[in-house]
Amino acid sequence: MDYSCFEYHVNAIVGHEHYNEHKHLLESVHNLLRERFLQTLNLGYKIPETVYHINLSSRLPEKNYHRYMRFVQNNLSPTTFAGA
């Protein structure tokens, strides 16, 4: 996914105000992890939380990432993460 398309989708998911506040973080998302980033945003996480989860689990295969996110959702609130 190219960067402009990625930015567009992030803005559509989180809203213009939140996007503008945290758009500087989007440049750190590797091209191969952009789809995973959008999936995580769709789960209700904010951009900083999503960056945290993407970086923490960047080496996990896709099926293990989904297992990790199910674990996080079942055991933590969406605003509880070590990066805040």
N, CA and C atoms as an extended XYZ file, in Angstrom:
252
Properties=species:S:1:pos:R:3:atomname:S:1:resname:S:1:resid:I:1 pbc="F F F"
N         0.846       -1.170        0.000 N   MET     1
C         0.000        0.000        0.000 CA  MET     1
C         0.895        1.237        0.000 C   MET     1
N         0.632        2.148       -0.903 N   ASP     2
C         1.456        3.349       -0.937 CA  ASP     2
C         1.077        4.280        0.221 C   ASP     2
N         1.987        5.182        0.531 N   TYR     3
C         1.856        6.002        1.738 CA  TYR     3
C         0.638        6.923        1.699 C   TYR     3
N         0.331        7.538        0.566 N   SER     4
C        -0.810        8.447        0.501 CA  SER     4
C        -2.127        7.707        0.708 C   SER     4
N        -2.227        6.510        0.186 N   CYS     5
C        -3.418        5.679        0.403 CA  CYS     5
C        -3.518        5.283        1.883 C   CYS     5
N        -2.393        4.927        2.456 N   PHE     6
C        -2.340        4.582        3.882 CA  PHE     6
C        -2.820        5.751        4.748 C   PHE     6
N        -2.299        6.951        4.474 N   GLU     7
C        -2.720        8.135        5.223 CA  GLU     7
C        -4.221        8.380        5.085 C   GLU     7
N        -4.720        8.226        3.884 N   TYR     8
C        -6.152        8.427        3.632 CA  TYR     8
C        -6.989        7.482        4.486 C   TYR     8
N        -6.619        6.217        4.517 N   HIS     9
C        -7.383        5.227        5.290 CA  HIS     9
C        -7.292        5.488        6.791 C   HIS     9
N        -6.117        5.864        7.265 N   VAL    10
C        -5.971        6.183        8.688 CA  VAL    10
C        -6.868        7.356        9.047 C   VAL    10
N        -6.868        8.391        8.243 N   ASN    11
C        -7.699        9.567        8.479 CA  ASN    11
C        -9.174        9.186        8.494 C   ASN    11
N        -9.591        8.321        7.592 N   ALA    12
C       -10.987        7.891        7.525 CA  ALA    12
C       -11.392        7.090        8.760 C   ALA    12
N       -10.475        6.326        9.310 N   ILE    13
C       -10.790        5.484       10.468 CA  ILE    13
C       -10.826        6.297       11.760 C   ILE    13
N        -9.823        7.137       11.991 N   VAL    14
C        -9.695        7.800       13.295 CA  VAL    14
C       -10.277        9.209       13.340 C   VAL    14
N       -10.525        9.809       12.207 N   GLY    15
C       -11.040       11.167       12.185 CA  GLY    15
C        -9.922       12.187       12.018 C   GLY    15
N       -10.296       13.321       11.473 N   HIS    16
C        -9.317       14.332       11.076 CA  HIS    16
C        -8.528       14.897       12.267 C   HIS    16
N        -9.202       15.153       13.375 N   GLU    17
C        -8.514       15.762       14.532 CA  GLU    17
C        -7.446       14.832       15.106 C   GLU    17
N        -7.810       13.580       15.347 N   HIS    18
C        -6.849       12.613       15.894 CA  HIS    18
C        -5.730       12.350       14.891 C   HIS    18
N        -6.080       12.270       13.619 N   TYR    19
C        -5.089       12.066       12.567 CA  TYR    19
C        -4.059       13.191       12.562 C   TYR    19
N        -4.520       14.438       12.598 N   ASN    20
C        -3.593       15.576       12.587 CA  ASN    20
C        -2.697       15.602       13.812 C   ASN    20
N        -3.224       15.179       14.952 N   GLU    21
C        -2.446       15.178       16.185 CA  GLU    21
C        -1.308       14.165       16.147 C   GLU    21
N        -1.505       13.056       15.459 N   HIS    22
C        -0.533       11.953       15.509 CA  HIS    22
C         0.014       11.535       14.153 C   HIS    22
N        -0.202       12.316       13.104 N   LYS    23
C         0.237       11.887       11.776 CA  LYS    23
C         1.755       11.736       11.659 C   LYS    23
N         2.500       12.386       12.528 N   HIS    24
C         3.964       12.241       12.503 CA  HIS    24
C         4.401       10.815       12.834 C   HIS    24
N         3.553       10.067       13.524 N   LEU    25
C         3.887        8.684       13.879 CA  LEU    25
C         3.717        7.722       12.707 C   LEU    25
N         2.929        8.107       11.729 N   LEU    26
C         2.630        7.201       10.617 CA  LEU    26
C         3.852        6.890        9.763 C   LEU    26
N         4.788        7.810        9.704 N   GLU    27
C         5.991        7.590        8.904 CA  GLU    27
C         6.832        6.439        9.433 C   GLU    27
N         6.643        6.088       10.703 N   SER    28
C         7.429        5.008       11.299 CA  SER    28
C         6.875        3.623       10.975 C   SER    28
N         5.698        3.561       10.383 N   VAL    29
C         5.073        2.274       10.082 CA  VAL    29
C         5.657        1.735        8.776 C   VAL    29
N         6.273        0.583        8.872 N   HIS    30
C         6.889       -0.052        7.702 CA  HIS    30
C         5.807       -0.415        6.686 C   HIS    30
N         6.168       -0.335        5.429 N   ASN    31
C         5.245       -0.628        4.344 CA  ASN    31
C         4.563       -1.992        4.510 C   ASN    31
N         5.303       -2.993        4.941 N   LEU    32
C         4.743       -4.337        5.093 CA  LEU    32
C         3.774       -4.458        6.253 C   LEU    32
N         3.766       -3.477        7.159 N   LEU    33
C         2.892       -3.548        8.328 CA  LEU    33
C         1.698       -2.586        8.246 C   LEU    33
N         1.534       -1.914        7.145 N   ARG    34
C         0.459       -0.921        7.039 CA  ARG    34
C        -0.928       -1.546        7.097 C   ARG    34
N        -1.115       -2.676        6.470 N   GLU    35
C        -2.423       -3.342        6.512 CA  GLU    35
C        -2.741       -3.787        7.942 C   GLU    35
N        -1.764       -4.315        8.626 N   ARG    36
C        -1.917       -4.717       10.018 CA  ARG    36
C        -2.247       -3.502       10.887 C   ARG    36
N        -1.623       -2.384       10.600 N   PHE    37
C        -1.873       -1.135       11.320 CA  PHE    37
C        -3.339       -0.727       11.157 C   PHE    37
N        -3.850       -0.772        9.942 N   LEU    38
C        -5.246       -0.402        9.689 CA  LEU    38
C        -6.204       -1.367       10.379 C   LEU    38
N        -5.883       -2.647       10.378 N   GLN    39
C        -6.721       -3.629       11.064 CA  GLN    39
C        -6.796       -3.325       12.557 C   GLN    39
N        -5.671       -2.937       13.132 N   THR    40
C        -5.626       -2.637       14.561 CA  THR    40
C        -6.396       -1.358       14.871 C   THR    40
N        -6.288       -0.362       14.020 N   LEU    41
C        -7.091        0.860       14.211 CA  LEU    41
C        -8.578        0.524       14.174 C   LEU    41
N        -8.964       -0.365       13.293 N   ASN    42
C       -10.378       -0.751       13.185 CA  ASN    42
C       -10.878       -1.477       14.431 C   ASN    42
N        -9.971       -1.973       15.252 N   LEU    43
C       -10.365       -2.615       16.512 CA  LEU    43
C       -10.677       -1.578       17.600 C   LEU    43
N       -10.402       -0.313       17.321 N   GLY    44
C       -10.722        0.742       18.270 CA  GLY    44
C        -9.532        1.361       18.973 C   GLY    44
N        -8.342        0.978       18.586 N   TYR    45
C        -7.155        1.541       19.208 CA  TYR    45
C        -6.803        2.876       18.568 C   TYR    45
N        -6.217        3.761       19.341 N   LYS    46
C        -5.761        5.050       18.837 CA  LYS    46
C        -4.393        4.871       18.173 C   LYS    46
N        -3.949        5.875       17.445 N   ILE    47
C        -2.700        5.762       16.681 CA  ILE    47
C        -1.498        5.416       17.565 C   ILE    47
N        -1.258        6.113       18.700 N   PRO    48
C        -0.080        5.739       19.516 CA  PRO    48
C        -0.142        4.302       20.027 C   PRO    48
N        -1.325        3.842       20.417 N   GLU    49
C        -1.472        2.471       20.897 CA  GLU    49
C        -1.223        1.478       19.773 C   GLU    49
N        -1.700        1.815       18.597 N   THR    50
C        -1.516        0.939       17.446 CA  THR    50
C        -0.044        0.845       17.071 C   THR    50
N         0.660        1.955       17.088 N   VAL    51
C         2.107        1.938       16.816 CA  VAL    51
C         2.806        1.040       17.829 C   VAL    51
N         2.419        1.143       19.088 N   TYR    52
C         3.012        0.310       20.130 CA  TYR    52
C         2.813       -1.181       19.812 C   TYR    52
N         1.572       -1.569       19.520 N   HIS    53
C         1.283       -2.982       19.259 CA  HIS    53
C         1.959       -3.473       17.977 C   HIS    53
N         1.999       -2.638       16.959 N   ILE    54
C         2.646       -3.022       15.709 CA  ILE    54
C         4.147       -3.223       15.931 C   ILE    54
N         4.777       -2.313       16.648 N   ASN    55
C         6.217       -2.447       16.907 CA  ASN    55
C         6.525       -3.653       17.789 C   ASN    55
N         5.703       -3.877       18.798 N   LEU    56
C         5.915       -5.001       19.706 CA  LEU    56
C         5.798       -6.341       18.988 C   LEU    56
N         4.905       -6.414       18.033 N   SER    57
C         4.619       -7.700       17.398 CA  SER    57
C         5.043       -7.759       15.938 C   SER    57
N         5.946       -6.913       15.542 N   SER    58
C         6.300       -6.817       14.124 CA  SER    58
C         6.866       -8.109       13.530 C   SER    58
N         7.449       -8.942       14.344 N   ARG    59
C         8.054      -10.183       13.826 CA  ARG    59
C         7.100      -11.373       13.861 C   ARG    59
N         5.921      -11.163       14.406 N   LEU    60
C         4.966      -12.266       14.460 CA  LEU    60
C         4.356      -12.529       13.093 C   LEU    60
N         4.153      -13.794       12.752 N   PRO    61
C         3.395      -14.097       11.538 CA  PRO    61
C         1.951      -13.601       11.711 C   PRO    61
N         1.259      -13.452       10.628 N   GLU    62
C        -0.087      -12.859       10.650 CA  GLU    62
C        -1.036      -13.582       11.609 C   GLU    62
N        -1.079      -14.924       11.573 N   LYS    63
C        -2.017      -15.642       12.446 CA  LYS    63
C        -1.663      -15.433       13.921 C   LYS    63
N        -0.377      -15.341       14.242 N   ASN    64
C         0.015      -15.110       15.631 CA  ASN    64
C        -0.274      -13.676       16.054 C   ASN    64
N        -0.196      -12.743       15.120 N   TYR    65
C        -0.562      -11.360       15.443 CA  TYR    65
C        -2.032      -11.275       15.830 C   TYR    65
N        -2.879      -11.961       15.096 N   HIS    66
C        -4.310      -11.949       15.426 CA  HIS    66
C        -4.560      -12.609       16.786 C   HIS    66
N        -3.824      -13.647       17.092 N   ARG    67
C        -3.933      -14.277       18.419 CA  ARG    67
C        -3.472      -13.312       19.509 C   ARG    67
N        -2.381      -12.598       19.255 N   TYR    68
C        -1.875      -11.604       20.200 CA  TYR    68
C        -2.925      -10.518       20.446 C   TYR    68
N        -3.534      -10.011       19.379 N   MET    69
C        -4.524       -8.947       19.542 CA  MET    69
C        -5.770       -9.447       20.264 C   MET    69
N        -6.185      -10.691       20.031 N   ARG    70
C        -7.315      -11.252       20.785 CA  ARG    70
C        -6.964      -11.324       22.267 C   ARG    70
N        -5.740      -11.734       22.577 N   PHE    71
C        -5.295      -11.781       23.971 CA  PHE    71
C        -5.340      -10.389       24.594 C   PHE    71
N        -4.815       -9.396       23.887 N   VAL    72
C        -4.800       -8.023       24.391 CA  VAL    72
C        -6.226       -7.535       24.622 C   VAL    72
N        -7.106       -7.776       23.681 N   GLN    73
C        -8.490       -7.321       23.814 CA  GLN    73
C        -9.203       -7.997       24.975 C   GLN    73
N        -8.911       -9.254       25.220 N   ASN    74
C        -9.573       -9.983       26.298 CA  ASN    74
C        -9.008       -9.658       27.673 C   ASN    74
N        -7.771       -9.164       27.730 N   ASN    75
C        -7.121       -8.979       29.013 CA  ASN    75
C        -6.810       -7.533       29.378 C   ASN    75
N        -6.877       -6.627       28.429 N   LEU    76
C        -6.562       -5.232       28.686 CA  LEU    76
C        -7.616       -4.355       28.046 C   LEU    76
N        -7.813       -3.183       28.602 N   SER    77
C        -8.674       -2.218       27.926 CA  SER    77
C        -7.905       -1.630       26.759 C   SER    77
N        -8.582       -1.094       25.748 N   PRO    78
C        -7.872       -0.541       24.584 CA  PRO    78
C        -6.929        0.606       24.941 C   PRO    78
N        -7.127        1.264       26.071 N   THR    79
C        -6.256        2.380       26.425 CA  THR    79
C        -5.148        1.988       27.387 C   THR    79
N        -5.041        0.703       27.711 N   THR    80
C        -3.997        0.252       28.611 CA  THR    80
C        -2.851       -0.339       27.801 C   THR    80
N        -1.748        0.335       27.776 N   PHE    81
C        -0.563       -0.189       27.120 CA  PHE    81
C         0.649        0.506       27.677 C   PHE    81
N         1.786       -0.103       27.535 N   ALA    82
C         2.995        0.393       28.192 CA  ALA    82
C         3.576        1.633       27.524 C   ALA    82
N         3.116        1.978       26.348 N   GLY    83
C         3.697        3.093       25.618 CA  GLY    83
C         3.145        4.448       25.993 C   GLY    83
N         2.183        4.526       26.886 N   ALA    84
C         1.577        5.828       27.203 CA  ALA    84
C         2.278        6.501       28.345 C   ALA    84
